[in-house]
Amino acid sequence: MTIKTITSLNNQRVKDAIKLRDHRQRAKQRRFVIDGPREILQAARGNLRFAELFVCESLCKTSESRQVLERLSEWPAAIWRVTPEVFEKLAFGDRSDGVLAVAETPRRTLAELIAPAGGLLAVLEGLEKPGNVGAVLRSADGAGVTAVIVADPRTDLYNPNCIRASLGAIFTKPVAEATTGETLTWLRQRGCKIFAARLDATRSYDAVDYRGNAAIVLGSESAGLSTAWPTADVTPIKLPMRGAADSLNVSATAAVLFYEALRQRQ
């Protein structure tokens, strides 16, 4: 393992990594940044390919940061030792854990989605906020959801806010991106029972059977679900709202539905 040192804020590799905060650059380079030791370790667990790792050993004070340092030799990537000043420029937001990775963006298609029969699927249609996508992925991971499909995405799965909110679950949970039409076709071909969370639904979320092949569909908070979902084979469900607000945050709704499904399936 060879570790080279970067001390200049104007180093081109540092500049290229910083550019990955921008969605267009992530798409252009087919790379993204993983900021934080927990997320890096989860990415390694998910067999992502690291292109580069930047480390500032004086900032590696947590056990997880030190674990990343101990595992550097396992990953075939360029490794750069940087100064605290350089790392501060690289880090996203207030992260100062001393380790940051640049990874190759994986291909996430329905054709490659690993989802065994009989599993519970989650579909997220048109969610705009990366933090919400990440939070739903975290709940899906906790509740044992089999896989997540992001339909007609309006945000980037590899936005740093999505990665952080998921606590790295985005790297270990099977995830695919597709159009809404492709998603509906795929679910029907698998014989899934489809449950769509809707404000205008009359059936309560706990009055349906989530066992067997099933999918829970959630839409954006601003627009809800598209017109593709009100069909005969899609069951609308709702959560009771006892206060002035007419809905919960989509990530809170997802957690309630996922854990009700887990309760039934256990």
Phi, psi and omega per residue, in radians:
M1 nan 2.192 3.113
T2 -1.909 2.208 3.093
I3 -1.990 2.134 3.093
K4 -1.810 2.792 -3.032
T5 -1.925 2.424 3.037
I6 -2.139 2.189 3.123
T7 -2.067 -0.230 -3.064
S8 -1.634 2.353 3.062
L9 -1.203 -0.308 -3.102
N10 -1.701 0.160 3.108
N11 -1.051 2.399 -3.050
Q12 -1.133 -0.610 3.126
R13 -1.157 -0.635 3.070
V14 -1.145 -0.776 3.133
K15 -1.065 -0.740 -3.133
D16 -1.133 -0.683 3.119
A17 -1.163 -0.696 3.126
I18 -1.116 -0.623 3.128
K19 -1.049 -0.420 -3.082
L20 -1.250 -0.038 2.982
R21 -1.204 -0.347 -3.079
D22 -1.663 2.319 -3.103
H23 -1.001 -0.729 -3.109
R24 -1.109 -0.639 3.108
Q25 -1.241 -0.627 3.083
R26 -1.095 -0.707 3.117
A27 -1.190 -0.692 -3.106
K28 -1.195 -0.804 -3.085
Q29 -1.455 -0.260 -3.040
R30 0.993 0.652 3.096
R31 -2.425 2.857 3.084
F32 -2.644 2.895 -3.077
V33 -1.747 2.394 3.004
I34 -2.009 1.947 -3.014
D35 -1.908 1.892 3.110
G36 2.211 2.466 -3.056
P37 -1.178 -0.696 3.140
R38 -1.060 -0.786 -3.119
E39 -1.171 -0.666 3.103
I40 -1.110 -0.751 3.134
L41 -1.141 -0.655 3.082
Q42 -1.162 -0.669 3.102
A43 -1.097 -0.708 3.094
A44 -1.117 -0.697 3.093
R45 -1.090 -0.597 3.126
G46 -1.496 0.140 3.075
N47 1.099 0.575 3.020
L48 -1.279 2.691 -3.127
R49 -1.682 2.058 3.074
F50 -1.473 2.352 3.051
A51 -1.634 -0.702 -3.128
E52 -2.557 2.649 3.001
L53 -2.313 2.302 3.089
F54 -1.921 2.242 -3.104
V55 -2.276 2.459 3.008
C56 -2.196 1.716 -2.959
E57 -1.069 -0.556 -3.130
S58 -1.175 -0.330 3.123
L59 -1.677 -0.101 -3.092
C60 -1.483 1.444 -3.032
K61 -1.846 -0.230 -3.133
T62 -1.629 2.826 3.128
S63 -1.121 -0.599 -3.136
E64 -1.220 -0.682 3.082
S65 -1.081 -0.768 -3.140
R66 -1.160 -0.555 3.094
Q67 -1.149 -0.676 3.070
V68 -1.067 -0.790 3.126
L69 -1.028 -0.710 -3.116
E70 -1.181 -0.405 -3.054
R71 -1.783 0.086 -3.085
L72 -0.964 -0.654 -3.095
S73 -1.186 -0.258 -3.124
E74 -1.377 -0.332 -2.969
W75 -1.904 2.144 -3.137
P76 -1.346 1.346 -3.096
A77 -2.431 2.784 3.022
A78 -1.265 2.304 -3.086
I79 -2.061 2.245 -3.068
W80 -2.153 2.185 3.013
R81 -1.528 2.207 -3.079
V82 -2.173 2.804 3.105
T83 -1.374 2.838 3.077
P84 -0.982 -0.627 -3.137
E85 -1.151 -0.727 3.114
V86 -1.184 -0.720 -3.119
F87 -1.136 -0.668 3.114
E88 -1.040 -0.629 3.118
K89 -1.261 -0.587 -3.138
L90 -1.308 -0.642 -2.976
A91 -1.139 2.548 3.119
F92 -1.652 2.205 3.130
G93 1.163 -2.335 -3.050
D94 -1.780 0.373 -3.123
R95 -1.325 2.287 3.109
S96 -2.488 0.798 -3.088
D97 -1.482 -0.119 3.046
G98 1.516 0.006 3.111
V99 -2.385 2.395 3.132
L100 -2.585 2.397 -3.114
A101 -2.100 2.600 2.929
V102 -1.945 2.155 -3.071
A103 -2.098 2.741 3.062
E104 -1.371 2.331 -3.115
T105 -1.196 2.133 -3.132
P106 -1.317 2.727 3.067
R107 -1.452 2.220 -3.057
R108 -2.199 1.507 -3.132
T109 -2.057 2.794 3.105
L110 -1.075 -0.600 -3.132
A111 -1.093 -0.466 -3.102
E112 -1.806 0.048 -3.096
L113 -1.262 2.251 3.101
I114 -1.664 1.855 -3.093
A115 -2.491 1.645 -3.105
P116 -1.019 2.632 3.105
A117 -1.042 2.551 3.120
G118 1.515 0.050 -3.101
G119 -1.544 2.930 3.067
L120 -1.729 2.197 -3.125
L121 -1.915 2.635 3.022
A122 -2.078 2.381 3.090
V123 -2.097 2.213 3.118
L124 -1.990 1.946 -3.093
E125 -1.821 2.137 2.964
G126 1.136 0.434 3.117
L127 -1.197 2.312 -3.062
E128 -1.618 -0.549 -2.990
K129 -1.665 2.105 -3.126
P130 -1.059 -0.566 3.115
G131 -1.110 -0.634 3.094
N132 -1.193 -0.739 3.103
V133 -1.041 -0.801 3.140
G134 -1.095 -0.721 3.140
A135 -1.147 -0.663 3.090
V136 -1.145 -0.712 3.099
L137 -1.071 -0.677 3.117
R138 -1.112 -0.764 3.101
S139 -1.156 -0.682 3.114
A140 -1.063 -0.705 3.114
D141 -1.122 -0.807 -3.105
G142 -1.131 -0.625 -3.080
A143 -1.583 0.033 3.076
G144 1.349 0.431 3.049
V145 -1.060 2.399 -3.020
T146 -1.185 -0.802 -3.090
A147 -2.775 2.807 -3.132
V148 -2.179 2.323 3.067
I149 -1.972 2.194 3.088
V150 -1.748 1.882 -3.049
A151 -1.709 2.371 -3.130
D152 0.761 1.000 -3.037
P153 -1.095 2.461 3.069
R154 -1.974 0.146 3.056
T155 -2.492 2.951 -3.044
D156 -1.633 2.186 3.114
L157 -1.030 -0.453 -3.067
Y158 -1.862 0.391 2.923
N159 -1.095 2.380 -3.122
P160 -0.946 -0.578 3.125
N161 -1.191 -0.605 3.092
C162 -1.186 -0.770 3.139
I163 -1.085 -0.791 -3.107
R164 -1.144 -0.779 -3.109
A165 -1.150 -0.486 3.131
S166 -1.431 -0.156 -3.046
L167 0.965 0.565 3.108
G168 1.506 -0.004 3.135
A169 -1.106 -0.418 3.112
I170 -1.053 -0.377 -3.101
F171 -1.591 -0.367 -3.074
T172 -1.932 -0.325 3.119
K173 -1.579 2.273 3.077
P174 -1.016 2.149 -3.100
V175 -2.324 2.452 3.067
A176 -2.385 2.673 3.046
E177 -1.985 2.455 -3.125
A178 -2.821 2.997 3.006
T179 -1.374 2.862 3.090
T180 -1.084 -0.726 3.123
G181 -1.065 -0.775 3.112
E182 -1.102 -0.678 -3.125
T183 -1.134 -0.820 3.128
L184 -1.055 -0.781 3.123
T185 -1.048 -0.783 -3.112
W186 -1.103 -0.758 -3.139
L187 -1.125 -0.732 -3.130
R188 -1.172 -0.682 3.115
Q189 -1.093 -0.511 3.126
R190 -1.523 -0.052 -3.141
G191 1.215 0.596 -3.100
C192 -1.350 2.434 2.857
K193 -1.317 2.257 -3.038
I194 -1.973 2.178 3.134
F195 -2.086 2.130 -3.083
A196 -1.937 2.156 3.105
A197 -1.302 2.066 -3.089
R198 -2.437 2.507 3.122
L199 -1.177 -0.511 -3.076
D200 -1.617 0.163 3.140
A201 -1.226 2.701 3.097
T202 -1.872 -0.320 -3.097
R203 -1.626 2.336 -3.138
S204 -1.273 2.604 -3.100
Y205 -1.044 -0.450 -3.090
D206 -1.700 0.219 -3.135
A207 -1.923 0.298 3.117
V208 -2.177 2.894 -3.064
D209 -1.845 1.953 -3.112
Y210 -1.607 0.075 -3.082
R211 -1.334 2.735 -3.099
G212 1.331 -2.810 3.113
N213 -1.138 1.972 -3.089
A214 -2.557 2.663 3.112
A215 -2.396 2.363 3.065
I216 -1.878 2.192 -3.053
V217 -1.951 2.264 3.138
L218 -2.222 2.453 3.140
G219 -1.923 -3.118 -3.112
S220 -1.252 2.713 3.140
E221 -1.222 -0.528 -3.086
S222 -1.425 -0.702 -3.031
A223 -1.984 -0.233 -3.062
G224 1.223 -2.749 -3.137
L225 -1.490 2.675 3.135
S226 -1.296 3.043 -3.114
T227 -1.273 -0.042 3.131
A228 -1.264 -0.381 -2.955
W229 -1.575 -0.473 3.136
P230 -1.274 1.342 3.124
T231 -2.186 2.947 -3.037
A232 -1.087 -0.504 -3.086
D233 -1.665 0.211 3.087
V234 -2.042 2.164 -3.118
T235 -1.681 2.041 3.094
P236 -1.326 2.406 3.106
I237 -2.329 2.792 3.133
K238 -2.519 2.795 3.003
L239 -1.710 2.448 3.085
P240 -1.187 2.405 3.111
M241 -2.108 2.008 -3.028
R242 -1.748 -0.076 -3.096
G243 -1.944 -2.752 -3.108
A244 -1.334 -0.566 -3.136
A245 -1.255 2.537 -3.099
D246 -1.677 -0.069 -3.136
S247 -2.797 2.868 3.046
L248 -1.712 2.880 2.938
N249 -0.993 2.514 -3.054
V250 -1.036 -0.578 -3.140
S251 -1.243 -0.593 3.079
A252 -1.213 -0.733 3.078
T253 -1.036 -0.797 3.138
A254 -1.024 -0.776 -3.113
A255 -1.071 -0.755 3.124
V256 -1.061 -0.833 -3.095
L257 -1.166 -0.755 -3.125
F258 -1.092 -0.703 -3.087
Y259 -1.371 -0.464 2.979
E260 -1.161 -0.725 3.080
A261 -1.079 -0.731 3.114
L262 -1.082 -0.755 3.122
R263 -0.997 -0.805 -3.130
Q264 -1.172 -0.711 -3.026
R265 -1.304 -0.342 3.081
Q266 -1.369 nan nan
